[in-house]
Amino acid sequence: MRLDILPALALSGLVVTALPAGSALAQSRADAEAALTRMGLIGSASEDFSYADASWSRGRYILSDVVVRNLDIANEDIDVDGPGEMNIARMIFEAPRINSDDDVVFDAFAVEGLSMIDADGGRVEISRIAVDGPNAVMAADLARLLSGQDDFDPDWSAYRFESLGFEGFGAQGDDGEGPFDISVEQFILQDFGDVELGRMALMNVSVDAVSEGAPVAFRLGELSVTGFQSSAYSELMEAMASGAGEDEVMSAYYRSAFSPQLDLFDRFAMRGLEGSAEGVGFALDNLVGTINKAGSRYTWDFALDSARIVPDAAQEAGAQVATAIGMLGYESLELSMASSAVYDESTGRMQTVGDNYLELRDGVRLEMEQDFGGYDEYYAALPEMAERFGEGAKEAPSEDADAVLEMMAPIILYNMSLRIVDQSLLERALEAGAAAQGITTDELRMQTAAMVGMGMMSAPPEIPRPLLSQLSGALTQFINNGGSLTIDVTPPEPVSIGTIAEQVEDGTFDYNALGITFSADAPQ
């Protein structure tokens, strides 16, 4: 999509909200007109801005049938040719005034019925754009932007507001590769303060376009987050807003990314995701995550009910995917997952609870359990490690790997297990392999089991032979009968990652100290 139909969106903030009366009743029309005159919107003729009517009611100043021209943007950062003009049905200011700092501010601002067409016929329409309850810093910067000033540095890291967003967005045109059509029902940010963003929601997005001669489609029913702890990234936002250099921004990023924010959000949701490109379709029905804090305990729950990949063999990329999964007897792939864990700050213990799995429908299910300690020390060391990563971001990967291992050293292993449950994938793989080699499935099964035994014979001598024998027997039984294969690690005495790493490095590591077991169970 061409960008030259979009620059006029910078004329305002974004959001759908009703404009409240509030303190607006205390404002006079004279106050409002003084503010709008300062902004250059009323009181003087302009070739770039005009309106058909101005009205004042209960603290609201409304300009109707507004036309904005000369929307080109040209400065040291960007050079964009804007559309010839932008039409706005109504531009609404709530309690516009000049404050004690001699800045133009307002309690709310909205644009209704915005439309514009560029020279190539591309069209943008937005039903409503609004910002409600901006703080003085944000309101003053928006006023400067609306007045056409370009010689100020917006301090957007200091912005706070009650709501910001838009609804009814639509864009159509041709970007040279083909026509595009984009629509968004709503985007909204609510209750953004010093610590938290109350809610973000993107609703009912639709994109149809052409890429490299092939149609591309995308749909999204909902993407939302509530209770996002924005303070976790405040330092990064301040660095970016101040125009800091790359090194300073990256250092702030690492400090933000490595700062433990255990309750980063209350709830995350993605629904109705669909798309297709070059013959490969994908869909995700419902992905939900929640974080709950009760006392010293944090509980994280995530669930994906269905994610699907569906190839279209009539197109080149789709045909390649269809051939690959068709070898295993699939026409499409469907995944689901669930994860649930509890962390207790008072003990540093993190454990899985309930269902924790990843499943390929009619294929295989991976079930996981974990019980680790020492996370209190791990989290306490993160800020210092963030500084090291920030300073050494350009160091060799091996040095970064050493730093990661050092960071994880305090974590204590109590238990970890993985259970692989075959639901037909093993048989599908054997059938595909046998067909490729021109032998029967039973013959390939026997060959594979024999190869397991041969592989164990070449294992390093430090691995205990009884452990290898147990692994060989479990793998052979799983290959011959299907069912499930379980790998369990339960040390007789809990052991830290740091201790394991030290023992491996000095050659004193004892596999028996991990309590590793392998077992296979018949199909149920």
C-alpha positions, -999 to 999 in steps of 0.1 A, spaced: 0 0 0 13 35 -8 22 56 21 13 89 4 -24 86 15 -16 83 52 4 113 65 -27 133 74 -34 107 101 -7 125 121 -31 154 126 -46 138 157 -44 110 182 -65 79 178 -95 66 197 -132 61 200 -148 77 230 -176 99 240 -164 134 250 -175 142 285 -186 176 297 -164 176 329 -145 208 334 -155 221 300 -185 239 315 -161 262 333 -146 273 300 -159 303 280 -162 306 243 -137 334 245 -112 310 261 -118 284 234 -115 309 205 -83 323 219 -69 288 219 -80 279 184 -68 313 172 -34 305 187 -34 272 167 -43 291 135 -75 272 130 -98 302 133 -95 340 130 -75 342 99 -78 331 63 -57 301 53 -52 282 20 -44 250 40 -73 250 64 -109 260 61 -143 251 75 -179 259 68 -193 265 103 -181 269 139 -203 263 169 -200 264 207 -220 244 232 -214 233 268 -176 236 266 -173 221 231 -160 240 201 -170 223 169 -157 230 134 -179 215 106 -171 206 70 -134 211 75 -110 209 45 -72 204 51 -49 210 22 -11 208 16 -6 175 35 29 169 22 55 160 49 91 170 43 118 172 70 151 155 78 133 122 88 107 118 61 96 131 27 61 121 18 37 135 -9 3 137 7 -31 137 -9 -45 170 -24 -69 175 5 -85 159 35 -122 163 43 -135 161 79 -172 163 88 -166 175 123 -136 185 144 -144 186 181 -124 202 209 -134 198 245 -126 228 267 -98 242 245 -78 269 264 -44 284 270 -31 272 303 -8 289 329 23 276 310 10 295 279 4 262 261 -28 254 242 -44 224 258 -78 206 258 -97 179 277 -105 159 246 -103 160 208 -121 141 181 -123 140 143 -155 125 127 -161 115 91 -125 118 78 -118 110 41 -90 117 16 -81 106 -19 -45 107 -33 -34 115 -68 -36 78 -78 -71 73 -66 -62 57 -33 -88 64 -7 -88 65 32 -119 69 53 -121 69 91 -154 72 110 -140 86 142 -106 94 157 -103 107 192 -82 112 223 -99 116 257 -83 129 289 -48 137 276 -24 151 302 -10 186 296 22 174 279 3 154 254 -25 180 248 1 207 242 20 186 217 -12 176 198 -21 213 197 13 221 182 9 193 156 -26 205 147 -13 241 143 13 229 118 44 234 139 73 211 130 101 227 150 94 210 183 104 176 198 74 157 211 80 141 245 57 112 239 72 91 267 55 115 291 21 112 275 -8 99 297 -45 96 286 -78 80 294 -84 67 259 -68 70 224 -79 53 192 -100 51 161 -130 32 146 -143 26 111 -109 27 92 -109 18 55 -83 22 28 -86 11 -8 -62 17 -38 -36 1 -60 0 -1 -49 14 -10 -83 12 -48 -77 -25 -48 -76 -55 -35 -57 -57 -35 -19 -86 -32 5 -79 -27 43 -104 -22 70 -103 -20 108 -134 -18 129 -116 -4 160 -83 2 176 -83 15 212 -59 22 241 -74 29 275 -63 42 308 -26 48 301 -8 60 332 26 60 349 24 23 356 -1 5 335 -20 5 302 -55 -6 312 -65 -21 278 -54 -24 242 -78 -38 216 -76 -42 179 -109 -55 165 -120 -70 131 -91 -64 108 -94 -73 71 -67 -71 45 -69 -81 8 -40 -73 -14 -17 -87 -42 19 -97 -36 42 -109 -65 11 -115 -86 -7 -137 -61 -36 -127 -38 -29 -122 -1 -56 -122 25 -56 -116 63 -83 -115 89 -81 -109 127 -112 -109 149 -95 -96 181 -61 -89 195 -64 -75 231 -43 -71 263 -56 -58 296 -36 -47 326 -3 -43 307 25 -31 330 39 -4 307 63 8 334 84 -22 326 94 -5 293 94 32 305 132 35 303 132 22 267 104 46 257 122 75 273 155 66 254 136 64 221 116 96 227 148 116 235 165 106 203 192 86 220 218 68 200 216 31 190 239 19 219 219 38 245 186 25 231 199 -11 230 212 -8 266 177 5 277 161 -24 258 181 -50 275 175 -35 309 137 -35 302 137 -70 287 157 -85 316 139 -67 344 116 -93 360 80 -83 355 61 -114 366 27 -99 361 34 -82 328 -4 -83 319 -36 -96 333 -50 -111 301 -40 -116 265 -64 -128 237 -61 -134 200 -92 -147 182 -103 -153 146 -69 -151 129 -70 -162 93 -48 -157 63 -34 -170 31 -4 -162 10 11 -180 -20 -13 -209 -16 -7 -216 21 -36 -208 44 -34 -205 82 -60 -200 109 -61 -196 147 -94 -197 165 -86 -188 200 -53 -181 220 -58 -168 255 -33 -162 283 -38 -150 319 -15 -140 347 -30 -140 382 -12 -129 414 -24 -140 449 -1 -131 477 34 -143 467 21 -167 441 19 -160 404 -2 -183 381 3 -183 343 -22 -200 321 -21 -201 283 -43 -221 259 -45 -225 221 -76 -245 211 -68 -248 174 -42 -235 149 -43 -249 114 -22 -249 82 -41 -257 50 -22 -257 17 -37 -250 -17 -20 -274 -41 -31 -253 -71 -4 -227 -62 34 -233 -61 42 -228 -24 10 -245 -14 18 -275 -36 52 -278 -19 36 -278 16 8 -302 4 34 -326 -9 55 -325 23 26 -332 46 9 -355 21 39 -379 25 26 -384 60 -10 -388 49 -21 -353 60 -42 -328 39 -38 -302 66 -21 -298 101 -39 -288 133 -21 -278 165 -34 -272 200 -16 -265 233 -20 -256 269 4 -244 296 0 -237 333 26 -229 359 28 -214 394 57 -194 407 60 -186 445 82 -156 452 86 -166 488 103 -199 479 117 -192 445 99 -224 433 83 -227 398 62 -257 390 38 -268 362 3 -276 372 -26 -292 353 -23 -298 316 9 -288 298 10 -301 263 15 -295 226 -5 -317 203 -6 -323 165 -41 -336 159 -41 -373 148 -4 -372 151 15 -368 184 10 -353 218 39 -339 239 32 -337 276 56 -318 299 61 -314 336 86 -292 354 96 -284 389 125 -259 394 138 -238 423 162 -209 427 142 -185 405 144 -159 433 182 -157 428 178 -159 390 154 -130 389 176 -110 414 206 -113 390 187 -103 359 193 -65 361 231 -70 363 230 -94 334 210 -69 314 239 -44 317 263 -71 305 242 -80 275 237 -43 267 274 -37 267 284 -69 250 256 -71 224 282 -73 196 304 -99 213 309 -134 199 279 -158 203 300 -182 225 305 -154 250 268 -146 250 262 -184 256 285 -183 286 266 -153 300 233 -171 296 247 -202 313 260 -180 342 226 -163 344 208 -197 347 233 -211 372 212 -205 404 182 -225 390 177 -258 408 163 -289 391 138 -309 411 120 -327 383 115 -325 346 97 -350 324 86 -353 288 60 -379 276 56 -385 239 22 -400 231 19 -414 196 -15 -409 179 -6 -421 145 25 -401 135 49 -430 141 30 -453 118 27 -425 92 64 -419 93 72 -456 89 48 -460 60 63 -430 42 99 -441 48 91 -477 37 74 -464 5 104 -443 -3 128 -473 1 105 -498 -16 102 -521 14 74 -530 38 65 -510 69 74 -540 91 108 -543 75 116 -506 81 104 -510 117 128 -538 122 157 -518 106 149 -488 127 149 -508 160 182 -524 150 197 -490 143 188 -479 178 209 -507 193 238 -499 170 236 -462 180 239 -471 217 271 -490 211 288 -458 198 277 -437 228 304 -419 248 319 -441 275 310 -418 304 273 -425 299 264 -454 322 257 -486 303 226 -495 323 212 -461 314 219 -468 277 203 -502 280 172 -487 295 170 -461 267 175 -487 240 148 -509 254 123 -481 257 130 -468 222 127 -503 207 94 -510 225 81 -476 213 91 -482 177 76 -517 177 44 -510 195 37 -473 195 20 -460 227 41 -436 247 77 -429 255 86 -411 288 118 -393 297 120 -384 334 147 -365 352 143 -366 390 177 -361 408 180 -380 441 192 -347 455 181 -314 438 210 -300 417 216 -266 403 223 -258 366 255 -241 377 267 -273 394 259 -294 364 278 -270 341 308 -270 364 309 -308 366 306 -312 328 334 -287 322 358 -304 346 349 -339 336 333 -350 369 297 -351 359 277 -382 370 247 -390 349 233 -410 378 231 -378 399 203 -366 375 181 -396 381 173 -401 344 149 -429 335 134 -440 302 102 -460 299 77 -470 272 40 -479 276 17 -498 253 -11 -479 235 -41 -472 257 
